[in-house]
Amino acid sequence: MKLNLTRPLAFFDLETTGLDVVKDKIVEISILKIFPDEQRKSIYFLVNPDMLIPKEVSDIHGITNERVATAPKFKDIAQEIADFLKDADLAGFNSNRFDIPVLMEEMLRLGIDLELDKKSNIDVQTIFFKMEKRDLTSAYKFYCDKTLENAHTAEADTEATYEVFKAQLERYPDIINSIEYISQTFNDGSNHVDTGKRIMKRGNDFVLCFGKHKDRTFQEVFEQDKGYFRWMYNADFGLHTKAKLKEICDDLGIKVS
């Protein structure tokens, strides 16, 4: 289907050093610009973020510190990107929540305004989620071809969830019928150890996932800020986070209570 365009539409995607839209940096950007006459133009850059790319992030997108070592920094390509996007609306997948905020942060650090208020923004993921429902009722219909009666009652939802899980194993033979395998394979890949997602396991170390000590190991934080874990333990975090915090600190000989 030909797009009904009155001005160019720029589809773009970013790979970054992490998921913090304020602090993390771009390491790769690709833009495909579609014109009203269906002409296409594209630009691509590998970017030196001027900060280390964590290994667990490199493991996801394959871009290592070595690969970007000789790449241009964002300041060297920012104006070219801004000029390329100047007359275009924007489109992406999860772009309204991630790609656009990250790109705006990078540009504004350099004093470049993309004038977002003058652009239309299309997030393809939003269309997907709105048009193809991802709730239990939809899953029950898709996998079991049944209509979920009494949805949002605990008993009906529990039974439906059980049936959907069995139907998934039948539909996808590549999924090994092992609870341990499924638990390890179909997770968010973050290795968080607490339900509050404040602490992550990285190799043999535990790492903080938030705040001023984000991405630092417990030992590094303790050496630099001895009272930080005591503050965490007494702050308004969830009980599971506090329990895991105390468990790790006890193993390291760090007193928090």
N, C-alpha and C positions, 0 to 999 in steps of 0.2 A: 504494500500500500504506500502510495506517495504521501509524504507528510505535507500538511497544509500550512506552509510556513510563509510568514510575511517578512521575516528577518532570519538570519542564520541561527541554527541551534547547535550548541557545542556540547557534545557528550564528552565527559572527562572522568578520569579515575586517578586516584593517588595511592601510592604506597608510602608508608611513613615509618618513623622510628618507634611508634607506639600509638595508643588510642586516646591520649590526652590532647584534646583539640587546642589547648592553649600552649602547652609546653613542648609537645612533640613536633618533629619537623618532617618535611617532604623528602623522600629519597628517590621517588620516581613519579613522573607525571606524563600522562598520555591524553591528548585532546583530539577528537574527531569532530570537525566542523562541517555541518551539512547546510548547504545554501538552498534558497527557495527553488532554484532551478535544478536541484539534486546534485550539483557539483559538490565534491568532497575535498577538503584539505585537512591535513593532520600535522601535528608536531609532537615530538617525544623528547623527553630529557631524563637522563639519570642524574641525580642531584647529590652533591656532597652536603650532608646536613650540618656539618661542623659540630657534630656530637656523635657519640658512639651509638651504634645500632645494637640493642641487646640481642644476644644469641637466640633467645626464644622467639624474637620477632623475625630475625633473619631466617630461622627455620621455617617460618610460614611463607614469606614472600621470596626467599632465595637471594635477597640483596644483602651482601656482606659489607663490612667496613672496607675490605680490600677492593671491592668492585667500585665503590664510590670515592676512593682516595684521590683519583685524578679527575673526577667529574667536576663540572662547574658548580659553584655555590648558588643558592637560590637568588641572591642579589645580582648575580651575573646574567640571569635569564628572566628575571621578574618582569622587566619592561616589555620584553618580546612576548611573554605570555599575556600580559595585560593588553597589549596592542592586538593580539590575536583574538582575544575575547571581547574587545571593546564594543563591537556592534552585535554581539550574539547573546541569546538567551542561554541558560545552562541546563544540562541534564546529566543525571548519573544514577547510580544504584546506592541507596542510603546516603545520597549526597547532601540532602538538607540537614541531616544530623551530624555528618562527619566531614565529607570532602569539601563542601563549601565553607564551613567554619574554619577548617584547617587552612585552606587557601587564603581566606580573608585575613587570618592571623599573620600568615607569612607576608602578605602584601602590605598590610598596615604597619608591620614592623619597619618597612622600608618607605612608609609614607605614600603608598600607592593605594588609591581608592578605586575599587572595581565598580563603584556605583551600583551596588546590588539592588537598590530600591528601584532602579530603572529596568531591571531584567525580570523575566519570568523564569521560574525555577521548576523543573520537572524532576521529581524523584520517582524513578521507575519502581523502586521497592514499595513505595506507598501505594502505587496503583496495584501492584501484585497482591499486597496484603489486604487491600480493600475489596478487590474483585474476587480473590480466591481466599476465602475465610480459612483461618488456621486455628479454629477453636475445636473443642472436643466433639461437638455436634457434627461439624464438617468432616473431621477425621473418622468418626463412626460411620458416616455415610460413604466416604471414599473407600475405606478399607473393608468394611463389613457389609456395605450396601443395605444398611438398616437406618431407620429413623429413630433418633434418640428421644424416647418419651420421658417426661419428667426431668428434662435437663436442669442442671443446677441444683438437683437434690443429691446429697452425698452418696446415697446408696446406688442410684441410677448411674451417676458419673463414675463411681468406682467399678461397677460391673462393665460399663462401656470401655473404660480404660484397659481393663484386663482383656477384653475381646479384641480391642484395637491392637494391643501388643502382640497377641497370638497371630493376628492377621498379618501384621508387619513381618513377622518371622517367616510366614508362609509365602508372602509376596516377594521378599528379598532373600533368596537362597544363599547369597554371599555373606549374609550376617550369620556368624557362628552362634549356634544356640547355647550360649554360655553367658550367664549373668555377669561374670567377671569380665569377659571379653567385651560385652555390650557396654558395661559401665565405663570401661577404660577407653573404648573407641568412640562412643557417642556422647562426649562431654564437650565443654566449651574450650578445651585445650589450654586452660589457664593455670592449672595446677594449684588453684587456691586451696588452702587448708581449712579455711573458716567460712561460714555461711555469709558473713559480711563482706567477703572478698577484700580483706585488708592485708592478708598475709599469703605469700606464695612460696611454694617449694621450688627451688632452682638448684638442680644437682643435689649436693649434700647441704646446701645452705637454705636458710629461710630469709625471705626478702619482703620488705614492706611495699605495698602497692598504692600508697597515697601520700599526700602531704609533702612537707619539705624534705623528708628522707626517702621519697619514692625511689625504688630500684636499688636501695642500699641493703646490705645484709644486716642481720641483727648485731653481729659483732662490730661492724663498721659504725652503726648507729650508736651503740653503747660507748665506743671509744670517743665519739665526737660529741655526744649529748647524753650524758649518763642518766639524766632524769626523764628522758623521753618515754621510756616504757612504763615508768610509774605514772606519768601523765595519762598515757593510753589506758592503763588499767583502771584509772579513776574517772576517765572521761565517759561521754555518752555513746559508747559502742555496745554492740550486742553482746549478750552473755556468752555465746559460742566463741566470738572473737576474743573475748577476755580470757576464756578458759584455755584456748589454744595459745594465746600470748603467754599466760602464766606457765603452761606446760613447757613451752620452748625456752622461756627465760630460766625456769628451774633447771633445765638440762644444761644451760650455758652458765649457770651459777650467777644469774642476774636477779636481784631481789626487786620485786614490783609491789609486794603487799606486806 
